[in-house]
């Protein structure tokens, strides 16, 4: 084994795919998740793909006693990848206290415990939302962070500041902040994918649930933005590609390759795609006509943003590989697998 890694929020969308890549790379994985937006069955999917089952602790990272017991029961953890956070932009606008309390308390607890238990490396799940509404696209890591357009984005900005201050204080840890853009798709095996509880807050699961008949139609939030077709533009990245970036980050930190105790990388494809373009890619990849309607803008949404991933490509040794069409097809295959299993 290369090492033992704690993955918080590890049964969620990004966490589960990252766990698969960690296990395939030879790491031992301990997951903690409160299952507030995921399902225990994800562990079965991880095991079917990798032949290995991660240690699983059902618990809330906001509870210090729960985390202390986890570290006591699982000695030797030398890295943490933190996905445990509430993550919906629109919901955060209406529930700001929930987002600030949950996302920041989790981070503070983990950083507090790392020196006590000898954990050296921390990979933080950050977001392109820290850039706010950018002046120029594609956007590099050198771009200034602006006032966040949502409480969700604000928690990511504050979290980055907290991590930066903790490291500057002399704490014996290294951290890599991965500012990723819009993860979509599913594992090509269709054993794991995005399965939010209740009505999806993210675009692609709403697309696939509409295509299979669970939802009546998709709502496109606004067609009057300053973009070629009037809909918002994002950098949509395949979930497996994104998961692999976390493994690269861990290897860099734990292998002594980091240039500094804190490093930042944009994780994206470098291509901006509008919501209406994404719908078109899905329709062409699957042959399904998707019912959708244009509705008013959604609070907190940025008009357009996509990454300049040059630093991740050259320094981290990571690059997005999977095409957008194959990514949308993987999401559709996952949705069909859920129907076969009687889940949705």
N, C-alpha and C positions, 0 to 999 in steps of 0.2 A: 504494500500500500504506500502511496505517495504521501499520505497524511490524512488527518480526520478533519472534515469541514462541517461546520454548522450552517444549515440553510434555513433561515427563518422565512416563514410563508412558503415552505417548500412543496406544499400540495397545490399551490396556485398555478396559474398559467405559466409565468416565466420560471417560477421556482421548480416546477416539475420537470420542465425541459432542461433546465440547468443541472438538476440532479442526475438526469440521464447522462448528460455529457461528462459530469464529474465521475460517475461510476464507470463509464466507458474508458475514461482516462486513467483509472486506477486509484481514485480517491475513495476513502470511506466517508459516508455521508450520514449525518444526523439531521433530521428534519424536526422543526417545531412549527405547529400551525394550530390556530384555534378553530379552523374549518368554517369561519364566518362567511367566506366567499369561495369555498372549494369543497371537495368531497374526499372522504377516506379511500374510495375506490381507486383514486389516482395512484395509490401505492401499488395496486395490482398491475396497472398499466406500466409503471416504471419497472416492475419486476419482470413482466413479460418481454419488455424490450431488452433489458440488460442481463437478465438472469440473476440479478441481485436485488435484495430488498433493503432499502435504507432503514436505519433505526428511526422510529417515529414517536414523537412526544406530542400528545394533544394538549395544548396549553396556550396561554396568552402571554406574549412577550412584554406586555405592560406590567405583568406581575413579577417583581424582582425575586420573590421566593421560588416561583416556578423556574425561572432561569437559573438560579443558584442550584436548585436540585438537578437540573439538566446537566450542568457542568460537573457536579459532584458524581453523578451517575455515569457520565461519559468523559472520563479523563483523557487528556491528550489532544483536545481540539486545538488546532493551530491556525485555523482560518475561519472567518465568518463571511457569508454572503447574505446581505440583508434585503429581503423582499417583503417583510412584514409591514404592510402599510395599506391604508385605505387609498384608492387610486382613481376614482372617477371625478373628472374635472367638474362636470355639471352638478353632481351631488355635493361636491365640496362647497359650492356657492351657497347651497341651502342648508348645509350642516357644517359650518366652519369649526365649531367647537369640537365636534367629533374628530375632525381631521387633524386639528392642532394637537389635541390631547393624545390621540392614538399614535400618530406618526412620530411625534417628537419624544414622547415618553419611551417608546420602544428603542429609539436610537440612543437616548441617554442611558438607559439600562444596560444596553450591550457595551457601550464604550466604557461605562463604569466598571463592568465585570472583566473586561479583556485583560488588563494588567494583573488582576488577582489570579486569573487562571492561566496566565502565560500564553494568551492568544496573540499572535504576532501580526496577522494580516486581516484587513477588513475591506471588502468590496461593497460599495454602496450603490444601490439601485437608484440613481438619480434620473433626471429627465431633461429633455430639451425645453421644457416649460420654464426652466431657470433663466432662459434668455428673454422671456417675455415676447413682445412683438418685435422681431429683429429689423434692423435698418437695411441689412444686406443679406441675401441668400446666394449660395450656400453659406452656412455659418460655421466659423471655426471656434475652437476652445478659447481663443484670445478675445472673442467678442464679449462686451460687457454684459453682465446680468442686469436686467431691468426689473422694475416693479412687476411682480407676478400678476397675471390676469385672473387668477383664481386662488382660493385658499390651498388647494392641492399643490399648485406651483409654488406658493409661498412656503409650504412645509419642506419642499425640496431645497429651496434657497437657504432657509434657516438651517436645515440639516447639514448642508455643505459647510456653512459657516461654523457650526458646532464642531464638525470633524476637523476643520482647519484649525480652530482654536485649541482643541484637545492635543493635536499633534504639535502645534507651536509651543504648548506648555511643557513639552518634553516627555510626553507619554511614550512608553516603549512599544509603539505600534506603527505600522505602515498602512496606508489606505489608498485605494484607487476609486475614484468617482467615475462611474460609467453613465454619461449623459446620453441615454438612448432615446430614439425617436419613436415611431409607432409600431410596436411588435404585433404581428398578425400571423395567421396560419396555424398549422398543427404538425406534430411529428409525422413523417411520411408513412409510418406503420399504422397510423390512425388509432393508436392505443392511448394516446394522451392528446389533449388539445385544450382550447379555451371553453370552459363550461361555467360561466358565472351563475350564481344562485339568483333566481327571479328573472326580471326583465333585464336584458343586457344593457350595460352603460356604454360599451364599446361598439364600434361600427361593424366589424366583420362578423362577430357572432349574431348580430341583429340581421345582417345580410343573409347569412346561412339559415337562420331560423325563419326568416321570411320566405326564402326560396323553398323550404321544405313544408311550409304551410302552418308553422306554429304562430307566426305573426302575420297580421293581415297585409301590412305594407311597411316599407322602410321610410322613415322620415329623414330627409336631407335638410340639415339646418342652414338655410340661407342659400340664395343664388345671386346675391347682389354684392359679394365681396370683390375686392380689386384683384381678380384673377381672371385668366382667359375665359373660363366658363362660369364664373361667379360663385363657385363652391370653394371651400377651404382647401388648401394644399398642404400635404404632409409627406414625410419620408417614411414609407411603409417598409418595415424590415422583417424578414422571415424569422420566426421564433427560434428555430434551431441555429441559424446563423448567430442570432443574439446570444443564445445560451453558450455557444462556443467562445464568445468574447469574455465571458466570466471565467472560464477555465484558463484562457490566456492571461487574464489579469492576475489570477492566483499564482500561476506559474512564475510570472514576472516578480511578484512580491516575495513569495516564499523561496524562490530560487536566487534571490539577491540581485535581480536584474534592474530594480527600480532606480531611476536617476535621483529621485527625491522621496522623502517619506510620504508625500502626498502628490498624486498625479491625477490628471483629468483627461478623459478621452470621450469624444463623440462616437457613438455607435449607430451608424445609419448607412444607407446605400449611396447617398449623394445625389439622389434623384427625387424631385418633387412631383407628386402625383395628386390630382384633385380627387375629391370624393366622387364626383360624377365619372371621372376616368376610372377609378377603382371599380365602380359598379359595372362599367363597360368591360373591364378586364375579366371580372367574375362571369359575366354573361357569355363572353366569348370562350372562356376556359371550360365552362360547364354546359353550355348550350341552353341555359335556363333564362327565360325572360323574367326579370325581377320587378315586381310592382313597387313603385316608390312615389312619394309626393314631396314637393318642396314646401317647407314650413319656415317659420321665422328663425332668426339667428338664435343660437344658444349662448347663454351667459358664460363668459370665461374663455371662449374659443379664440385662438390666434388665427389671423387671416392666412398666413403662409409661412412655412418654415421647413427647411430641409438641411441636411448635414453636409459639411465638408469633412469626410472621414479620413483625410490624408494622414493625420497623426496616428490614428488607430492602425491604418494600413502599414505604415512604415516603422513606427516605434513598437507597437504592441504585436505586430505580425498577424493581424486579423483583417479579414476582408469579407464582405457579404458575397454570397455565392449563388443563392437560389433565386430564380426569376420570380417576378410578381405573378405571372400566370400560374406557375407551379405552386406558389404559395397559396393563392386563392383556391386552387384545386385541392390542396391538402386540407384546407379549412372545410371545403365541401365534403370531402371523403370522411373527415372526422364527424361532421354532422350526420351523414348517412350511417356511420357506424353507431352513433348514439341511438338513431331510430331503430336499427337492427337489434340493439340491446334493450330496447324498450325504455330508454332513459328519457328521450324527447322525441 
